C-alpha cells in the first residue's frame, strides 16, 4: 500500500466588493492601492503576490464608486484575506508622498465571481504560485 502524495491545498478565486464615497479630490485607484498594501505590504513590491489579486472599479456614479477585488487564496487563508481587504477599504485613506486620498465606505460584501470576471479569474489563477 502506498501513501497518496501530499497535494497543495486548493486555491479559490473569490470577490470582495465595496461601494465607497470618494472625497472630492481623491483618486478612485487609491482604494485598490490600499488593498494591495494590505495584502502585499506595498503596491510596488518584488516578486509575485502571495495572494494574486486585482481591484477594479466596476461602476461610478458621481462620487459613489463600486470596487471589486478578485483574489486567489486557499480556503484556509480566505478569512484572513477577506479581513485584510475589508480593513484596507474600511480604513478609508491612502497617504502617498504627503498627499492623501480618502473615502467613506457605504457598503461592503462578499460575492461570487460573475460572468464578466471569469476571464480575469482564470488569468489570476494562471499566475498563481504555491505559497
C-alpha positions in Angstrom: 0.0 0.0 0.0 1.4 3.4 -0.9 0.5 6.7 0.5 -1.0 9.3 -1.8 1.3 12.2 -2.5 0.7 15.4 -0.5 -1.3 17.8 -2.7 -1.2 21.5 -2.2 -4.4 23.0 -0.9 -6.9 24.0 -3.5 -6.7 27.7 -4.3 -10.1 29.5 -4.7 -11.0 32.8 -6.5 -13.4 35.0 -4.6 -14.6 38.5 -4.6 -14.9 41.3 -2.0 -17.0 44.2 -3.3 -17.4 47.7 -1.8 -19.2 50.9 -2.6 -17.3 53.9 -1.4 -17.9 57.7 -1.5 -14.8 59.4 -2.7 -13.6 62.7 -1.2 -13.7 65.4 -3.9 -10.0 65.4 -4.8 -9.4 61.6 -4.3 -8.4 59.2 -7.0 -10.5 56.1 -7.4 -7.4 54.0 -7.9 -6.4 54.7 -4.3 -8.8 52.1 -3.0 -7.1 49.4 -5.0 -3.7 50.6 -3.9 -4.8 50.4 -0.3 -5.9 46.8 -0.8 -2.6 45.9 -2.4 -0.7 47.4 0.5 -2.8 45.3 2.9 -2.2 42.1 1.0 1.4 42.6 -0.2 2.9 45.3 2.0 3.2 47.9 -0.8 1.8 48.3 -4.3 5.3 48.2 -5.8 6.8 45.0 -4.4 9.3 42.5 -5.8 8.2 39.0 -6.8 4.8 37.5 -7.1 1.9 38.3 -4.8 1.2 35.8 -2.1 -2.4 36.2 -2.9 -2.8 37.2 -6.6 -5.5 39.8 -6.8 -7.0 42.6 -8.9 -9.1 45.5 -7.7 -11.0 47.4 -10.3 -13.8 50.0 -10.5 -16.9 48.3 -11.7 -19.1 51.4 -11.7 -19.0 55.0 -10.8 -21.9 57.5 -10.4 -20.7 60.9 -9.3 -18.7 60.3 -6.1 -20.0 56.8 -5.5 -17.6 54.2 -6.7 -18.1 50.4 -6.7 -14.8 48.4 -6.5 -14.4 44.7 -6.7 -11.3 42.8 -5.6 -10.8 39.3 -7.1 -8.3 37.3 -5.1 -6.7 33.8 -5.2 -6.2 32.1 -1.9 -6.7 28.8 -0.1 -9.8 28.2 1.8 -7.6 28.3 5.0 -6.5 31.8 4.1 -9.9 33.2 3.0 -10.9 34.7 6.3 -7.5 36.4 6.7 -7.5 37.7 3.2 -11.1 39.0 3.3 -10.4 40.7 6.7 -7.3 42.4 5.2 -9.3 43.7 2.2 -12.2 44.9 4.4 -9.8 46.6 6.8 -8.0 48.3 3.9 -11.2 49.6 2.3 -12.7 50.4 5.7 -9.7 52.4 6.7 -10.9 55.0 4.2 -7.5 56.5 3.5 -4.3 56.1 1.5 -1.4 58.6 2.1 1.4 58.9 -0.5 4.2 61.4 -0.5 2.5 63.9 1.7 -0.9 63.7 -0.1 -3.8 61.6 0.9 -6.8 60.1 -0.9 -9.8 59.3 1.2 -13.2 57.7 1.0 -16.2 56.6 3.2 -17.5 53.1 3.0 -21.1 52.9 2.0 -21.2 49.1 1.9 -19.0 46.0 1.7 -20.0 42.5 0.8 -18.6 39.2 -0.3 -19.9 37.8 -3.6 -19.1 35.2 -6.2 -17.1 35.8 -9.4 -19.6 36.9 -12.1 -19.6 36.0 -15.8 -17.8 39.3 -16.7 -15.0 38.5 -14.3 -14.5 34.8 -15.4 -11.6 35.6 -17.8 -9.8 37.7 -15.2 -10.3 34.9 -12.6 -8.7 32.4 -15.0 -5.7 34.8 -15.6 -5.2 35.3 -11.8 -5.2 31.6 -11.3 -2.7 31.1 -14.1 -0.3 33.5 -12.4 -0.9 31.8 -9.0 2.0 30.3 -7.3 2.1 27.9 -4.4 2.7 29.7 -1.0 
